[in-house]
């Protein structure tokens, strides 16, 4: 009887230990389903049949992770079929890498347990490996880690010859299949965090904190292109970031791989270094980890205090002076030609309107819209583009007599060639014909 009691107790302790170690559920079935659909699609040239196959063999059988990924990145059946038709060399080269993920599950579980060891308040999450539509290597939704394996497993041997630009080439040459563990720990940490940062500083710390904590948990350095560039150019990156420290524009620092392939995502590196500095100066390392993960990234005062405590910048920062200096670097709209903004006596035969900026602007990037809740007409027929000076944007007009017109130029896409967003978030242009 005593032996039975001891055996039962031992089994109970073993099961409790196993349960404690099982912090996460890892799902890879979507990858198998995708390749089943892929092979079936190769057997027909009928587009409608291909659409039917991707739905029946992949989407309809998809996990809740795939469904969440589709919503998060606007994936649909037509997109997948188009990519399969367009990129056969890529898909054939990436296939073995994606199928190898199922052999990484033990390593992934070990990484999550290591994270739990340094952050005991870790909440359980689920990891879903899917084949996405080449828009994201990884993201999160609530407690779901969503991985696009077709990006996350790319490496220097992946065939990228069919792509229109070098973004994937530049990303993949820095990756290996070993990165998949780091990527998932990074995304797992996001499931523990507060909401996104509302400022550049807040979002940079939020992203960089995941890199730093992942490195701390896995006990090996993160190897990414932005980390390599940042470490090699730390002084210049640090100085450049200080100029934009209090801005709300992410474009120069985050999620800009397609626009700045050589210097993309340096905000991750900056955030990593800020968190590392905070950790190193902290007396209690466990409390520092908790502070980093649970920081209110949406609070300007919280992230600014965090930066100050970190000592990342040795000198005391003058927020007002930095913001004023940054605003002087931003382009502005200086004039309209051939009439002024607000003019009430415009000739209805006017065919073109020229908007003159203070600095040369990036071509082919425009954000023009009609104001909300207005009864006025929209005067634009087309955007002709910038003149040779790079400062003058030419718009083609279609006007009628005695008509009021309005439209808005926003800073969502307008950007100077030296990398600064338009100063005015919304610039209203209004006029009336005679």
C-alpha positions in Angstrom: 0.0 0.0 0.0 2.8 2.4 0.9 4.5 1.7 -2.4 1.3 2.5 -4.3 0.9 5.7 -2.5 4.5 6.7 -3.2 4.0 5.8 -6.9 0.8 7.8 -7.2 2.5 10.7 -5.5 5.4 10.5 -7.9 3.1 10.4 -10.9 1.2 13.4 -9.6 4.4 15.4 -9.2 5.6 14.3 -12.7 2.3 15.4 -14.3 2.4 18.7 -12.5 5.9 19.3 -13.6 5.0 18.4 -17.2 2.0 20.7 -17.1 4.2 23.5 -15.8 6.7 23.0 -18.6 3.9 22.9 -21.2 3.5 26.7 -21.4 2.3 26.7 -25.0 0.7 24.7 -27.7 2.5 24.6 -31.0 0.5 24.0 -34.2 2.0 23.1 -37.6 -0.9 21.4 -39.4 -1.6 24.5 -41.6 1.8 24.0 -43.3 0.9 20.4 -44.3 -2.5 21.5 -45.5 -1.0 24.3 -47.7 1.4 21.9 -49.5 -1.4 19.5 -50.1 -3.3 22.3 -51.7 -0.2 23.5 -53.6 0.4 20.1 -55.2 -3.3 19.8 -56.2 -3.2 23.3 -57.8 -0.2 22.3 -60.0 -2.5 19.7 -61.7 -4.9 22.2 -63.3 -4.8 25.4 -65.4 -8.4 26.3 -64.5 -8.3 29.4 -62.3 -11.7 28.7 -60.7 -10.6 25.2 -59.9 -7.4 26.6 -58.2 -9.5 28.9 -56.1 -11.8 26.0 -55.1 -8.7 23.9 -54.1 -7.1 26.6 -52.0 -10.4 27.0 -50.2 -11.2 23.3 -49.7 -7.7 22.0 -48.9 -6.3 25.0 -47.0 -8.5 27.8 -45.9 -11.6 25.7 -44.8 -9.3 23.3 -43.0 -7.4 26.1 -41.4 -6.7 26.5 -37.7 -8.0 29.4 -35.7 -4.4 30.8 -36.0 -4.7 30.8 -39.8 -8.1 32.5 -39.6 -6.7 35.2 -37.3 -3.7 35.7 -39.6 -6.0 36.1 -42.6 -7.9 38.9 -40.8 -4.7 40.6 -39.5 -3.0 40.7 -42.9 -6.0 40.6 -45.3 -5.1 37.3 -46.9 -7.6 35.6 -49.3 -7.9 32.8 -51.7 -7.2 34.9 -54.8 -3.9 36.2 -53.3 -2.6 32.8 -52.5 -3.4 31.5 -56.0 -1.8 34.5 -57.6 1.4 34.0 -55.6 1.5 30.3 -56.3 1.2 31.0 -60.1 3.7 33.8 -60.0 6.5 32.4 -57.8 7.1 28.7 -58.6 10.9 28.8 -57.9 10.4 30.5 -54.6 7.7 28.1 -53.4 9.8 25.0 -54.4 12.9 26.4 -52.6 11.1 27.4 -49.4 9.1 24.2 -49.0 11.7 22.0 -47.2 12.4 24.8 -44.7 8.7 25.2 -43.8 8.3 21.4 -43.4 11.3 21.3 -41.1 9.5 23.5 -38.5 7.7 20.5 -36.9 11.2 19.2 -35.9 11.8 22.4 -34.0 8.8 22.1 -31.6 10.9 20.7 -28.7 13.4 23.5 -29.1 10.5 26.0 -29.1 9.0 24.6 -25.9 12.4 24.7 -24.3 12.7 28.4 -25.3 9.3 29.2 -23.7 10.3 27.4 -20.5 13.5 29.5 -20.4 11.3 32.6 -20.8 9.1 31.4 -18.0 12.2 31.0 -15.8 13.2 34.7 -16.1 9.6 36.0 -16.1 7.5 33.9 -13.7 4.3 35.9 -14.5 4.4 34.5 -18.1 0.8 33.8 -19.4 0.2 30.8 -21.7 -0.1 31.4 -25.4 -0.4 29.3 -28.6 1.9 29.3 -31.6 0.5 28.8 -35.0 2.7 28.1 -38.0 1.0 28.9 -41.3 1.9 29.7 -44.9 0.9 33.3 -45.4 0.7 35.6 -48.4 4.2 37.1 -48.1 3.1 40.1 -46.0 4.3 39.1 -42.5 6.9 36.8 -40.9 5.1 37.0 -37.6 2.5 38.9 -35.6 0.2 38.3 -32.6 -3.5 38.4 -31.9 -4.5 38.3 -28.2 -2.7 35.1 -26.9 -2.0 33.7 -30.4 1.4 33.9 -32.0 0.9 33.8 -35.8 3.9 32.9 -37.9 4.2 33.2 -41.7 6.6 30.3 -42.3 7.2 31.3 -46.0 9.0 34.4 -44.7 10.2 33.2 -41.3 12.2 30.2 -42.7 13.8 32.0 -45.7 17.6 31.9 -45.9 20.4 32.6 -48.2 19.6 29.5 -50.3 16.0 30.6 -50.9 15.3 31.4 -54.6 14.2 35.1 -54.7 14.8 35.6 -58.4 11.1 36.1 -59.2 10.6 39.1 -56.9 10.4 42.7 -58.1 12.9 44.1 -55.6 15.7 43.0 -53.2 13.8 43.2 -50.0 13.4 39.4 -49.5 17.0 38.8 -50.7 18.3 41.2 -48.0 16.1 39.7 -45.3 16.8 36.1 -46.1 20.6 36.3 -46.4 20.7 37.2 -42.7 18.4 34.4 -41.6 18.7 30.7 -40.8 16.2 28.1 -39.6 17.7 28.6 -36.1 16.1 32.1 -36.1 12.7 30.5 -35.9 13.1 30.0 -32.1 14.1 33.6 -31.5 11.3 34.9 -33.7 8.7 32.9 -31.8 10.0 34.0 -28.4 10.0 37.6 -29.7 6.3 37.3 -30.8 5.4 35.3 -27.6 6.6 38.3 -25.5 4.3 40.5 -27.5 1.3 38.5 -26.2 2.4 39.5 -22.6 2.7 43.3 -23.4 0.4 46.3 -23.2 -0.9 47.9 -26.4 1.2 49.4 -29.1 3.2 52.6 -28.6 1.5 55.8 -29.7 4.8 57.5 -30.3 8.0 56.5 -32.1 9.8 56.1 -28.8 7.1 53.9 -27.3 6.9 51.6 -30.3 10.6 51.3 -30.7 11.0 50.2 -27.0 8.1 47.8 -27.4 9.7 46.0 -30.4 13.2 46.2 -29.1 12.2 44.9 -25.7 11.1 41.6 -27.3 14.5 41.2 -28.9 16.3 41.9 -25.7 14.2 39.7 -23.5 14.4 36.9 -26.1 18.1 37.1 -26.1 18.2 37.1 -22.3 16.0 34.0 -22.2 17.8 32.1 -24.9 21.2 33.1 -23.7 22.6 33.7 -27.2 22.9 36.9 -29.3 20.2 37.9 -31.8 21.4 37.7 -35.4 19.5 40.0 -37.7 20.5 42.5 -40.4 19.3 45.5 -38.3 21.2 44.3 -35.3 24.4 43.8 -37.3 24.1 47.3 -38.9 23.2 48.9 -35.5 26.2 47.4 -33.7 28.5 48.5 -36.5 27.1 52.0 -36.6 25.9 52.5 -33.1 27.0 56.2 -32.6 25.5 57.5 -35.8 22.2 55.5 -35.4 21.9 56.8 -31.8 22.5 60.4 -32.9 20.0 60.1 -35.8 17.3 58.6 -33.6 17.6 61.4 -31.1 16.6 63.9 -33.8 13.3 62.0 -34.2 12.9 60.9 -30.6 9.6 62.7 -29.9 8.0 62.3 -33.3 5.0 60.1 -34.2 6.3 59.0 -37.5 7.6 55.4 -37.7 8.7 55.4 -41.3 12.4 55.9 -40.8 12.7 53.3 -38.0 10.1 50.5 -38.2 8.3 48.3 -40.7 10.1 49.9 -43.6 11.9 46.9 -45.2 10.5 47.6 -48.7 11.2 51.4 -48.5 14.7 51.2 -46.9 16.1 47.7 -47.6 19.6 48.5 -46.6 18.8 50.2 -43.3 15.4 48.7 -42.4 13.9 48.3 -38.9 16.8 50.0 -37.1 14.2 51.0 -34.4 14.3 47.4 -33.2 18.1 47.8 -32.6 17.6 51.2 -30.8 14.8 49.7 -28.6 17.0 46.7 -27.8 19.8 48.9 -26.7 17.5 51.1 -24.5 16.2 48.0 -22.7 19.6 46.6 -22.3 20.8 49.8 -20.8 17.8 49.8 -18.4 18.5 46.2 -17.4 22.2 46.8 -16.8 21.7 49.7 -14.4 18.9 48.0 -12.4 19.7 46.6 -9.0 17.1 43.9 -9.3 17.4 42.2 -12.7 14.1 40.2 -12.2 12.2 43.5 -11.5 13.9 45.1 -14.5 12.6 42.3 -16.7 9.1 42.8 -15.3 9.4 46.6 -15.9 10.4 46.1 -19.5 7.7 43.6 -20.4 4.9 45.4 -18.5 5.8 49.0 -19.5 2.8 51.1 -20.7 4.2 51.8 -24.2 1.2 54.1 -25.1 2.1 56.5 -22.3 4.5 59.3 -23.4 5.5 60.0 -19.8 6.1 56.3 -19.0 8.4 55.6 -21.9 10.2 58.9 -21.5 10.9 58.1 -17.8 12.0 54.6 -18.8 14.5 56.1 -21.3 15.8 58.6 -18.7 16.3 55.8 -16.2 18.1 53.7 -18.7 20.9 56.2 -19.2 20.9 55.4 -22.9 21.6 59.1 -23.6 24.2 60.3 -21.1 23.0 63.9 -21.3 19.7 65.2 -20.0 17.3 65.6 -23.0 15.6 68.9 -23.7 12.3 67.7 -25.2 11.1 71.1 -26.4 14.4 71.8 -28.1 14.5 68.4 -29.8 11.0 68.7 -31.1 11.6 72.3 -32.4 14.8 71.1 -34.2 12.9 68.2 -35.7 10.1 70.4 -36.9 12.6 72.6 -38.8 13.7 69.5 -40.7 10.2 68.6 -41.8 9.0 69.8 -45.2 6.1 72.2 -45.4 3.8 73.5 -48.2 4.9 77.0 -49.0 2.6 78.1 -51.8 0.0 77.2 -54.5 0.3 78.2 -58.2 -1.6 79.8 -60.0 -3.8 80.9 -57.1 -3.6 81.1 -53.3 -5.2 78.8 -50.8 -8.7 80.2 -49.9 -9.1 82.2 -53.2 -12.8 82.8 -54.0 -12.4 84.0 -57.6 -10.7 81.1 -59.5 -11.2 80.8 -63.3 -13.1 77.6 -64.0 -10.9 77.0 -67.0 -7.8 76.4 -64.8 -6.4 73.1 -65.7 -3.5 72.6 -63.4 -2.7 73.3 -59.7 0.9 73.3 -58.5 1.7 72.7 -54.9 5.2 73.9 -53.9 7.0 72.2 -51.0 9.9 73.6 -49.0 12.2 70.6 -49.8 12.6 68.0 -52.6 10.1 65.2 -52.0 10.0 61.5 -52.6 8.3 61.0 -56.0 5.3 58.8 -56.6 4.0 58.9 -53.0 0.8 60.9 -52.5 -2.0 61.1 -49.9 -4.8 63.3 -51.1 -8.4 63.0 -49.9 -11.8 64.7 -49.6 -12.6 66.1 -46.1 -15.1 64.1 -44.1 -18.6 65.4 -43.6 -18.5 68.0 -46.3 -20.7 68.9 -49.2 -18.0 70.5 -51.4 -16.8 68.9 -54.6 -13.5 67.2 -55.3 -11.5 69.0 -58.0 -8.8 66.6 -59.0 -8.8 64.7 -62.2 -5.3 63.1 -61.8 -1.9 63.5 -60.2 0.6 64.4 -62.9 3.6 64.1 -60.5 6.5 66.2 -59.4 8.5 68.5 -61.6 12.2 68.1 -62.0 13.0 70.2 -58.9 11.3 67.6 -56.8 9.5 70.4 -54.9 6.6 71.1 -57.2 3.6 68.6 -57.4 1.3 69.1 -60.4 -2.4 68.2 -60.1 -4.8 68.1 -63.0 -8.1 69.8 -62.2 -11.7 69.5 -63.5 -13.7 72.7 -62.4 -17.1 74.2 -63.0 -18.2 77.8 -62.5 -19.5 79.0 -59.1 -18.4 75.8 -57.3 -16.7 75.4 -53.9 -13.8 72.9 -53.8 -11.8 71.3 -51.0 -9.3 68.5 -50.6 -6.7 67.5 -48.0 -3.0 66.8 -48.3 -1.9 64.5 -45.4 1.5 63.5 -44.1 0.7 59.7 -44.3 2.9 59.3 -47.4 4.4 62.7 -48.3 8.0 62.6 -47.3 11.1 64.6 -48.1 14.0 62.9 -49.9 16.1 63.3 -46.7 13.6 61.3 -44.8 11.2 63.6 -43.0 7.4 63.5 -43.0 5.3 66.5 -44.0 5.0 68.8 -41.0 1.2 69.3 -41.2 -0.7 66.2 -40.4 -3.5 67.5 -42.6 -3.2 70.5 -44.9 -6.6 71.7 -46.2 -6.7 73.3 -49.6 -10.0 75.2 -50.4 -11.1 77.6 -53.2 -14.1 78.7 -55.2 -14.6 79.4 -58.9 -16.1 82.6 -60.2 
